[in-house]
Amino acid sequence: YIEAMKKTNHPSLAESYYLMLRAFHSNSVGYDKIEELKLYIQNKFHDYKPIQDLGLTPAPKPSEEALRVAARLKEISAGRDYVVPQDTIIGAHITLSLPDMEGTYISTDSLINEYVLIDFWASWCAPCRKESPYLKKALSIYGSSFSIYAVTLDSDLNACMQAIERDGTEDFIHVKGILGGSFPCYAVRKLGIRGIPANFLLDKDRRIVAKNLRGGELLNMLEHLIQKK
């Protein structure tokens, strides 16, 4: 709301954003910030009469009890979102079981290939899409010993499917890391994924042998692991 308020050149829209903030988000934004935004709108659109006529009086300052309740609700919400992080150092074991595009769960432990790359991506992530040619090349060379477990963080399944078709990654094992809404599921959050692209290369025991391989690094690593045997 604040960003849109500052970008718009339409006073009525700016006023609507302000009213929404004041009515529904004043505890989150803060009393002082609400006052600051009111003055900002009045200065930016000083010739816009409805702002003056509506008498945008400040929202009443919340009581101490209201502040305590709001703080407790925030604490409860944070507790629900918290997950115990899984160890992701080199040598740590990872088991991930997520649904494919049809809803059938696929576990990394069920894959027959000796090496598995868990790759986190999304259709809207340009750097992720740029990695696709390298991943495809690795799969074409080492496909008998190697598979790609591609975890999409797309909330828009259609966009995801279109990206798979455009990038020609149909041979990857595609699963969904977002189960409803737009928030990564518990299993993904456990792995501490803070940004994408991100990946883990797992060995036959599904232990991490490398992380966040980019470009030709994956091909070099697989060559080292597979051809040395």
C-alpha positions as CSV (number, residue, x, y, z in Angstrom):
1,Y,0.0,0.0,0.0
2,I,2.7,2.5,0.9
3,E,4.7,1.8,-2.2
4,A,1.6,2.1,-4.4
5,M,0.6,5.3,-2.6
6,K,3.9,6.9,-3.4
7,K,3.9,5.8,-7.0
8,T,0.4,6.8,-8.0
9,N,-0.4,10.2,-9.5
10,H,-4.1,9.7,-8.7
11,P,-5.1,11.3,-5.4
12,S,-8.2,9.2,-5.0
13,L,-6.1,6.0,-5.2
14,A,-3.6,7.4,-2.7
15,E,-6.4,8.3,-0.4
16,S,-7.8,4.7,-0.7
17,Y,-4.5,3.2,0.2
18,Y,-4.2,5.4,3.2
19,L,-7.7,4.5,4.4
20,M,-7.0,0.8,4.0
21,L,-3.8,1.1,6.0
22,R,-5.5,3.2,8.7
23,A,-8.5,0.9,9.0
24,F,-6.9,-2.5,8.8
25,H,-3.1,-2.3,9.3
26,S,-2.5,0.5,11.8
27,N,-1.1,-1.8,14.4
28,S,1.4,-3.2,11.9
29,V,2.4,0.1,10.3
30,G,2.4,2.1,13.5
31,Y,0.6,5.1,14.7
32,D,3.4,7.6,13.9
33,K,3.8,6.1,10.4
34,I,0.0,6.5,9.7
35,E,0.3,10.2,10.7
36,E,3.3,10.6,8.5
37,L,1.5,9.1,5.5
38,K,-1.5,11.3,6.0
39,L,0.7,14.4,5.9
40,Y,2.5,13.0,2.8
41,I,-0.8,12.6,0.9
42,Q,-2.0,16.1,1.9
43,N,1.3,17.6,0.8
44,K,1.5,15.6,-2.5
45,F,-2.1,16.4,-3.5
46,H,-2.8,19.7,-1.7
47,D,-5.3,20.7,-4.3
48,Y,-7.4,17.6,-3.9
49,K,-10.4,18.7,-1.8
50,P,-11.8,15.3,-0.7
51,I,-8.7,14.7,1.4
52,Q,-9.5,17.9,3.4
53,D,-13.3,17.4,3.3
54,L,-13.2,13.9,4.6
55,G,-11.3,15.1,7.6
56,L,-8.7,12.3,7.8
57,T,-8.3,12.4,11.6
58,P,-5.6,10.1,12.9
59,A,-6.7,6.6,14.1
60,P,-7.0,6.5,17.8
61,K,-3.8,5.4,19.5
62,P,-4.1,1.8,20.5
63,S,-4.4,1.0,24.2
64,E,-1.7,-0.8,26.2
65,E,-4.0,-3.9,26.3
66,A,-4.4,-3.8,22.5
67,L,-0.7,-3.5,22.0
68,R,-0.1,-6.5,24.3
69,V,-2.7,-8.6,22.4
70,A,-1.2,-7.6,19.0
71,A,2.3,-8.6,20.2
72,R,1.0,-11.9,21.5
73,L,-0.8,-12.7,18.2
74,K,2.4,-11.8,16.3
75,E,4.4,-14.2,18.6
76,I,1.9,-17.0,18.1
77,S,2.0,-16.5,14.3
78,A,5.8,-16.5,14.2
79,G,5.7,-19.7,16.3
80,R,3.5,-21.5,13.8
81,D,5.7,-20.5,10.9
82,Y,8.9,-21.6,12.6
83,V,10.4,-24.9,11.6
84,V,13.4,-26.7,13.1
85,P,16.0,-26.3,10.4
86,Q,17.5,-29.5,8.9
87,D,21.3,-29.9,8.8
88,T,22.5,-29.2,5.2
89,I,26.2,-29.4,5.6
90,I,28.2,-31.6,3.2
91,G,27.6,-35.2,4.2
92,A,24.1,-34.5,5.7
93,H,21.3,-36.9,4.7
94,I,18.3,-35.4,2.9
95,T,15.0,-37.1,2.3
96,L,12.4,-35.1,0.4
97,S,9.0,-36.3,-0.6
98,L,6.8,-33.9,-2.7
99,P,3.9,-34.2,-5.1
100,D,4.4,-34.1,-8.9
101,M,2.2,-32.1,-11.2
102,E,-0.6,-34.7,-10.9
103,G,-0.4,-34.9,-7.1
104,T,1.5,-38.2,-6.8
105,Y,4.2,-38.0,-4.1
106,I,7.7,-38.8,-5.2
107,S,10.5,-39.3,-2.7
108,T,14.2,-38.8,-3.4
109,D,14.8,-42.1,-1.6
110,S,12.7,-43.9,-4.2
111,L,14.8,-42.8,-7.2
112,I,17.0,-45.5,-8.7
113,N,19.8,-43.2,-9.9
114,E,23.0,-43.1,-8.0
115,Y,23.1,-39.3,-7.9
116,V,20.2,-36.9,-7.6
117,L,20.2,-33.2,-7.9
118,I,17.5,-31.4,-5.9
119,D,17.1,-28.2,-7.8
120,F,14.9,-25.4,-6.5
121,W,13.5,-23.1,-9.2
122,A,10.5,-21.1,-10.4
123,S,9.2,-19.9,-13.8
124,W,9.7,-16.2,-12.7
125,C,13.3,-16.7,-11.7
126,A,15.5,-15.7,-14.7
127,P,18.8,-17.0,-13.2
128,C,17.0,-20.4,-12.6
129,R,16.0,-20.6,-16.2
130,K,19.5,-19.8,-17.4
131,E,20.7,-22.9,-15.6
132,S,18.5,-25.2,-17.6
133,P,20.9,-25.8,-20.5
134,Y,23.6,-26.9,-18.1
135,L,21.2,-29.2,-16.2
136,K,20.0,-30.7,-19.5
137,K,23.5,-31.3,-20.7
138,A,24.4,-33.1,-17.4
139,L,21.3,-35.3,-17.7
140,S,22.0,-36.1,-21.4
141,I,25.6,-37.3,-20.5
142,Y,25.0,-39.0,-17.2
143,G,21.3,-39.8,-17.3
144,S,21.9,-43.5,-16.5
145,S,23.4,-42.6,-13.1
146,F,21.9,-39.2,-12.5
147,S,18.5,-37.6,-12.2
148,I,17.2,-34.1,-11.5
149,Y,14.5,-33.6,-8.8
150,A,13.2,-30.2,-9.8
151,V,11.3,-28.5,-7.0
152,T,9.2,-25.6,-8.4
153,L,8.3,-22.7,-6.1
154,D,5.7,-21.4,-8.5
155,S,2.2,-20.7,-7.1
156,D,1.0,-20.5,-10.7
157,L,1.0,-24.1,-12.0
158,N,0.2,-23.0,-15.6
159,A,3.2,-20.7,-15.6
160,C,5.4,-23.5,-14.3
161,M,4.1,-25.9,-17.0
162,Q,4.7,-23.4,-19.8
163,A,8.3,-22.8,-18.5
164,I,9.0,-26.6,-18.5
165,E,7.8,-26.8,-22.1
166,R,9.7,-23.7,-23.3
167,D,12.9,-24.8,-21.6
168,G,12.6,-28.4,-22.7
169,T,13.0,-29.9,-19.2
170,E,10.3,-32.5,-19.5
171,D,12.9,-35.2,-18.5
172,F,13.4,-33.7,-15.1
173,I,11.4,-35.1,-12.2
174,H,9.1,-32.1,-11.5
175,V,7.5,-31.7,-8.1
176,K,5.8,-28.8,-6.3
177,G,7.4,-27.1,-3.3
178,I,4.4,-24.8,-2.7
179,L,1.2,-26.6,-1.5
180,G,-1.6,-24.0,-1.6
181,G,-1.1,-20.2,-1.4
182,S,2.3,-18.8,-2.3
183,F,4.4,-20.0,0.7
184,P,7.0,-22.8,0.5
185,C,5.9,-26.0,2.2
186,Y,7.3,-27.2,5.5
187,A,9.7,-29.6,3.9
188,V,11.3,-26.9,1.8
189,R,11.5,-24.4,4.6
190,K,13.3,-27.1,6.7
191,L,16.1,-27.0,4.2
192,G,16.6,-23.3,4.8
193,I,16.1,-22.2,1.2
194,R,16.5,-18.4,1.3
195,G,16.7,-17.7,-2.4
196,I,16.8,-19.5,-5.8
197,P,18.4,-20.9,-7.8
198,A,19.6,-23.4,-5.1
199,N,20.5,-27.0,-5.3
200,F,21.9,-30.0,-3.5
201,L,23.7,-32.9,-5.2
202,L,23.0,-36.2,-3.3
203,D,24.9,-39.5,-3.6
204,K,23.5,-43.0,-3.5
205,D,22.9,-42.8,0.2
206,R,21.2,-39.4,-0.4
207,R,23.9,-37.5,1.5
208,I,25.0,-34.1,0.2
209,V,28.2,-34.1,-1.8
210,A,27.9,-30.6,-3.2
211,K,25.7,-27.5,-3.0
212,N,24.6,-24.7,-5.2
213,L,26.5,-25.8,-8.3
214,R,26.2,-23.3,-11.2
215,G,26.9,-23.5,-14.9
216,G,29.5,-26.1,-15.7
217,E,30.2,-26.9,-12.1
218,L,27.6,-29.6,-12.0
219,L,29.1,-31.3,-15.1
220,N,32.6,-31.1,-13.7
221,M,31.4,-32.6,-10.3
222,L,29.6,-35.5,-12.0
223,E,32.6,-36.2,-14.2
224,H,34.7,-36.4,-11.1
225,L,32.3,-38.6,-9.2
226,I,31.2,-41.0,-11.9
227,Q,34.2,-41.4,-14.2
228,K,36.6,-41.9,-11.3
229,K,34.9,-45.3,-10.6
